[in-house]
Amino acid sequence: MTPLAWAMAVAQALLYAAAAPLLVGWVRKVKARLQNRRGPALVQPYRDLYKLFAKEARVAHTASPLFRLAPYLIFAAIWLAAASVPLVAVSLPTAIVADMIVLVGLLGLARVFLALAGMDVGTAFGGMGASREMLVAALAEPALLMAIFTLAMTAHSTSLSGVIDYQLAAGFVPRPSFVFALGGLILLAVAETGRIPVDNPSTHLELTMIHEAMILEYSGRHLALIEWAAQVKLLLYGALIANLFLPWGIAEGLAPAALGLGLAAILAKLAALGAALAVAETVLAKMRLFRVPAFLNLALLLALLGLLSHVILEVGA
């Protein structure tokens, strides 16, 4: 790989961290417009992160070193997972480690440390949020693996870049397996990123919180890192949906024109996905916690139907 390819890989990883708050700001802005409000500025998430980084981090006296270390590990794991997902271009040096199993493993690692940090201080809310997070994880991870394995079986590779290259080479081919897998992945993205109707990132109601319950004891730079990691995770799932199922426009080379087209394409696709998320959160209400397993079971069912559709219609044929 040339130095230019490595520079592009680093730039793509930095783009994930830099653009993630902008996607959150876009979703909030569209939701506000749909509710006839002006809403915050698009750059408000950047201001919030700056304010949190400037504040002193207060730590409970019962906290262990894990509580202080967890935000850095969570952000690093999610950022590395995001860096392995092609955003603007494919066939970069990171394609070697851009594997579906690695992606799921890094996301699981971040989830485990977040749950441990929630329980570390010993508060009731932290333990409640951690138990709920593990419930979501137990149902979401099998569905996520099944959804991406549908793509892997079609492309004969678990490499994310390999799947995108296969999609680009095959062109637009309507496959029922991909439709089911896409539906399952969309439901999983909503659950994994703590969006309505599974969770509400803008509320602090103790009886309904999942993500927020685990981070109530955090402040300052620690809270900023966890919030930033959550924003990167939302962008990660958006890039997965946009580039694995609709990869057209992504740069296959490092020519400036191709990179410019790839950047414009991913911005347009993420803007459309963000607007769709805002519409869904506006028209839907948060469901009761006891209905979340049924929601995730639906995602698992769709992913399973996608896998079975591939086996019956494509392999069997």
N, C-alpha and C positions, 0 to 999 in steps of 0.2 A: 504494500500500500504506500502511496506517495504521501509526502508531508501535507499536501493539500487535502487529501482524504481524511487524514487525522485531524487537521484543523476544522474541517467540516463536521466531523463527528463531535468534537468538543463544542463547536458553535451550536450544534443541534441540541446537545445536552444543556447548554446554558440557555438556549431558547425556551426549553421546557420550564426552567425555573423563572425566567423573566416574563413569559407570556401567561403563566398560570393565573396570577391575580387578575389579569385583563379579562380572561374568560369568565371568571366569577363576577367581575364588574359588569360585563355584558349581560349575563343572565339576570342580575339584579335590575339593570336598567330596563330590559325588555319587560320584566314582571311589573315594574313600576308604571311603565307606559300602558300596559294592559289593564292596570287598576286605576287609570286616570290620575296618576301621580307623576311628579317630575322625577323623583328618585335621585339617588346619589350619583355623583360623577363616575365615569368609567374607571378613573384612576383611584377611586376611594379605597379599594383593597390595598393598593400600594401605600396609601397614607396610613391605613390601619396597621400594616406591618411595620412601617417606620416608627409609629408611635409606640408599638409594643417593644421593638428593639431598643428604643431609647429609655424605656422604664427599667427599674431595678427588678430583678427576679427574686421573689420572696418564696422561701421554701419552708414547709412545715417542719417542726423539730422532730417529728416521728419519721420523716422521710429517710430512706437509705440512699446510698450513692446511685443505685439504679434509677431513682426518681429524677436525679439531675442528669444522668447520662441518656435516658430514654429519648428525649426530644431530638438529640443529635443522631441517634441510631435510627429513629423513625424517619427523619428527613433524609438521611443518607440512603436508606433502603429504598424508599419510594422514588427518590431522584435517580438512583441507579436503575430501578425498574423502568422508569420513564425513558431514560437514556437508551435503553435497549430496544425501544419501540421506534421504528422509522417514522419521522415526522415530515421532513421536507424531501429527503432523498433516501434511496436504498443503496445497497452494496457498499456500505461504509465499513471501516475496520470493526465497528461494534457489532456487525452482523455475525461475527464468530460467537459472541456470547448472547446474541439476541434470540434466545430460545424460549419457547412457551413455558417449559418447565421452570427455567430460571426466573421468568417473569412472575409466575405464580408463587414460587418459593420466596422471592424478595418481598412480595406483597404480604405473604403470610408471616414473614419475619417481622415486618413493621407492625402488623396487627398484634402479634404476641407481645412485643415490647410495650405497645400502647395499653393492652389489657393489664400487663404486669404493673405498669406505672399507675394505672387507675386503682389497683388494689394496694399499692405500696404504702400509701399514707394511712390506710385503715378506715376511711370514711365509708358510710353506708352507700352514698351515691356512687362512689368510685367502684365499689364491688358490684353494685347493681348494673352499672354501665358495662363493666368488664364481662359479666355473665351474659348480658344481652349481646355484646359484640361476639363472643364465642359461639352463641347460638346462631347468629347470622353467618359466621364463618363456616360452621359445620355444614350448613345447607348451601352456602354460596360457592365454596371452593369446588365441590364435585360438579356443580353445574357449569362453572367457568371452565374447568378442565374438559368437560364433555363438549362444550361449545367450540373451544379452540381445537380440540382433537378432530372435530368434523372437518375443519379447514386443513388440518395436518394430513388427514387421510386422503383428502382430495389432491393436495400438492405433494404428497409423499415426503414431507419434511416437517419437522417441528420448528424450523427456523422462521421467524417472523418475516425476514427479508425474502426467504425462499417462497413463502406463501404469497407475498405481494408480487414477486417476479412471476410466479405461476399465473396469478390473476391477470397481470398485464399481458402476458403472452397468450393466454386463452381468450382474452377479450370478454365482452359481455355475454355470459351464458347463464340464463335463468335456471337456477338449481333450487328445488324445494328444500334441500338440506341446508343451503345457505340462508334461506328465508327463516327457517325455524331457528337456526343457530344465531342469526342476527336478533331475532325477537328475544331469545333467552339472554343474550349478552346485554341488550338494552335494559332489561329488567334487573340484571345483576349489577349493571353500572349504577342504576338508581339506588339499589340497596347498599352497595359497597361504598358509595360516596356520601351516604347519609342524606339523600334528598327526599322530598315529598314524593310519594305517600308513606315511605318507610320511616323516615326521620325528618326532622325540621332543623336545619342548621342555624336558624335565627331565633330559636326559642330556648328557654331555660326552665321549662316545666319539668319538675323532678320525675313525675310519673310517666313521662313519655320519652325522656332523653335516652339516647344510646351513646353517640359520640361525645356530646357535650358533658355527659355525666362523668366520663373518665378524665376530663381535662379541667374540671372545676378548680382544682388546687393549683393549677399552673398560672404563672403570670410572667410578665416581662418577655425576655428573649426566648425563654422556654415555650411560652404560649405562642409566640410568633412563629417559631420553627414548626410546631404542630399544626397551626393554621395554614402555614405555607405548604407543608407536606400534603394536607388535605386538598389544597387548591391544585397542586401538581398531580395528585391522584385523579382529580376530575378531568384534567387535561389529558392524562394518560388514557383513561377510558374513552374519551372523545377521539383521540388519535387511533386507538384500536378499532373503534367502530368505523371511522372515516377511511382509514388506510387499508384495513384488512378486507373489508367488504366493498368499498368504493375507492380503489387505489388510483383511479385515473387522474392524471395531473401530477403525481409525485415524480420527482426528478430521478431519472435512471442514470444520469451522468453528473459530472461536476461542472458543466458549462454554465456560465452566468445566466444565459437565457433559460436553461432548464431549471436551475435553482430558483430563479425568479418566478417561473410558472409554478413550481412546486410550492413555494411559499404562498403565492396567491391562491392556489387550489386548496391548501389546508386551512387557510384563513377563512375562505368562503364556506368550506364544509363545517368547520367548527362554529362559525357564526350561525349557520342553519341549525346545527345540533343544539347550540345554546338557546336559540329562539324556541325550538321545539320543547326543550326542557322547561323554559319559562312558561310556555303555554300550558304544559302539563301540570306544573305546580300551581298555576292560577286556577285551573278548572277542577283540580282534584283536591280532596281534603286528606289530611294525614289519617292513616288507618290506625286502628287499635293495635297495640303491640301483639296481642294474641293472634292477629291475622297475618302478621309478617311471615311466619312459617309457610302459610298457604301461598303467599305471594312468591316466596322463594321456591316452593315446590312447583309452581307454574313455570318458573324459569328453568328448573331442572327438567320438567316435562318437555318444554320446547327444545332444549338442548338434546334430550334423548331422542325426540322425534327427528331432529336434524341428523343425528348419528345413524338412526335406523333408516332414514330416507336415503342417506348415502349408501348404506350397505345394500338395501333392496333395489334401489333404482339405478345406481351407478356400478357398484361392484357386481351385483347379481346379473345386470345386463351384459 
